Amino acid sequence: KKKKKKKNLKNKFLLTTHLLPFYIMVHILSISLFKWHDEHPKLLCSYFDVSNFGFFQRSGARQVCTFVSREVVQRSKKTDCHSVLHKDHLCHVKIKASGLACAIVTDEDYPNRVVFSLVDKCLDGFSNVHGDDWEAVSNDTEFPTPQINILLQQYQDPESADPIFKIQADLDETKEILIRSIDDLLEREEKLDNLVERSGDLSSGAKMFLRETEGGCCIIL
């Protein structure tokens, strides 16, 4: 597969956190929906495809995806729509004015325009099933939405999942999604490795796995 050329490099900053240091790539790793909050977004539902990971890596992979998704949502604002690049993966986030947020973790080469089409479908599908029931939650609360898991599988192949991807004229008219650096979202001198240690999304085993993989994690350049 031909690698995507990096354009407008001055607007695209790399985060070398090594949070997902896995050598096997899949297109979409996770889809998570949250009730946005600037201190601790509340997880509403999450679905994963970690089938290509080793059996003993899968739990850690799911936890890392949840951690990254929550941190990016927390440090975004209502109506934000952007992607955060770290190593070979992207976390794509869109937050509606209502505070309903969707975060999708993909590999770096997954097309932005297609993933944000998926984001919109996930947000609309969740709202159609649950209405505004999620607005009252004050803790992580599971809202089963199997349609999102179906979309996760369908969109593993972006060309077959989204016909818009095949229509170059439409793609040319689509606004480029800004790829941001996570250090744009963190507070001054705040480091992601400290967030890892404080996170409730990561078990002690997952934290140890991150420390042992590739000689450490969470070094922000």
SVG drawing of the C-alpha trace seen along z (x, -y; Angstrom):
<svg xmlns="http://www.w3.org/2000/svg" viewBox="-34 -26 49 41">
<polyline fill="none" stroke="black" stroke-width="0.4" points="0.0,0.0 1.4,-3.3 2.2,-5.5 0.4,-8.7 2.6,-11.7 2.8,-14.2 1.7,-17.6 1.8,-20.9 4.3,-19.6 4.3,-22.9 0.7,-22.2 1.3,-18.5 3.3,-17.7 4.3,-14.2 3.7,-12.9 6.2,-10.1 4.4,-8.7 4.8,-5.0 1.5,-4.4 0.5,-2.0 3.8,-0.3 2.4,2.7 3.9,3.9 0.7,5.3 -1.6,2.7 -5.3,2.7 -7.3,0.0 -9.6,-0.8 -8.7,0.2 -11.5,-1.4 -14.7,-3.5 -15.6,-5.2 -18.4,-7.7 -18.2,-10.0 -20.2,-12.6 -17.7,-15.5 -16.3,-17.1 -13.2,-19.2 -12.0,-17.2 -13.1,-13.6 -15.3,-12.7 -17.8,-9.9 -17.5,-6.8 -20.9,-5.8 -19.9,-2.9 -16.8,-1.5 -16.1,1.2 -12.7,2.6 -11.0,4.7 -7.8,6.0 -8.0,9.4 -4.6,9.1 -2.9,8.6 -1.4,11.4 -3.9,12.8 -2.0,11.4 -1.8,7.9 -5.4,7.5 -6.5,6.3 -3.7,3.7 -4.5,2.5 -8.1,1.9 -7.1,0.0 -4.6,-2.2 -7.3,-3.0 -9.7,-4.1 -7.0,-6.1 -5.9,-8.0 -9.5,-8.6 -10.6,-10.0 -7.5,-12.2 -8.0,-13.7 -11.7,-14.3 -11.0,-15.9 -8.6,-18.3 -10.8,-19.2 -13.7,-21.6 -17.3,-21.4 -17.6,-21.6 -14.0,-20.6 -13.3,-18.2 -9.6,-17.2 -7.1,-14.3 -4.2,-13.7 -1.2,-11.8 1.1,-9.7 3.6,-7.3 1.7,-5.4 -1.8,-5.9 -4.4,-8.7 -7.1,-9.5 -9.9,-11.3 -12.3,-13.3 -15.5,-15.2 -17.6,-16.8 -21.1,-18.1 -22.4,-21.2 -24.5,-19.0 -21.4,-17.5 -21.8,-14.1 -18.3,-13.1 -16.9,-10.3 -13.3,-9.2 -11.9,-6.7 -8.4,-5.3 -7.0,-4.2 -3.7,-3.6 -2.0,-6.6 -2.9,-5.7 -6.7,-5.5 -8.3,-8.3 -9.4,-11.2 -12.4,-12.0 -13.7,-8.5 -13.2,-8.2 -15.1,-11.4 -18.0,-10.1 -17.9,-7.1 -17.7,-9.5 -20.9,-11.2 -22.7,-7.8 -21.7,-6.7 -22.9,-10.0 -26.2,-9.8 -26.7,-6.1 -26.1,-6.6 -28.5,-9.5 -31.2,-7.6 -31.0,-4.7 -30.5,-6.5 -31.9,-10.0 -30.6,-12.4 -30.6,-9.8 -26.8,-10.0 -26.9,-13.7 -27.9,-12.7 -25.0,-10.4 -22.3,-11.4 -20.1,-8.3 -19.0,-5.9 -22.2,-4.2 -22.6,-1.6 -25.2,-2.4 -25.2,0.7 -25.2,-0.3 -24.5,2.8 -24.9,0.7 -21.5,-0.9 -19.8,2.4 -21.3,3.3 -19.9,0.0 -16.5,0.8 -16.4,4.0 -17.8,2.5 -15.3,-0.4 -12.2,1.8 -12.1,1.5 -12.6,-2.2 -13.1,-1.8 -16.0,0.6 -17.5,-1.0 -17.8,-4.6 -18.7,-5.2 -17.7,-8.8 -14.1,-7.7 -14.3,-6.6 -15.6,-10.0 -12.5,-12.2 -14.6,-15.3 -16.4,-15.1 -13.2,-14.4 -11.5,-17.5 -14.4,-19.6 -14.0,-18.2 -12.2,-20.4 -8.9,-19.1 -9.1,-17.9 -6.4,-19.5 -4.0,-17.0 -2.8,-18.3 -0.2,-17.4 -1.2,-16.2 1.1,-18.8 -1.2,-21.5 -3.9,-20.0 -1.9,-19.4 -1.3,-22.1 2.1,-23.7 4.8,-21.3 2.2,-18.5 3.6,-15.1 1.6,-12.2 3.6,-9.7 2.3,-11.4 -1.2,-11.0 -0.6,-7.3 0.3,-6.8 -2.8,-8.6 -5.2,-7.0 -8.0,-4.9 -8.3,-3.4 -5.0,-1.5 -4.5,1.4 -1.1,1.9 -0.4,4.6 -1.1,2.3 1.1,-0.4 3.9,2.1 3.4,3.3 3.8,-0.3 6.9,-0.9 8.5,2.3 7.7,1.8 10.3,0.1 12.2,-1.2 9.4,-3.4 6.6,-5.6 5.2,-9.1 8.2,-11.2 6.8,-14.4 9.0,-16.1"/>
</svg>
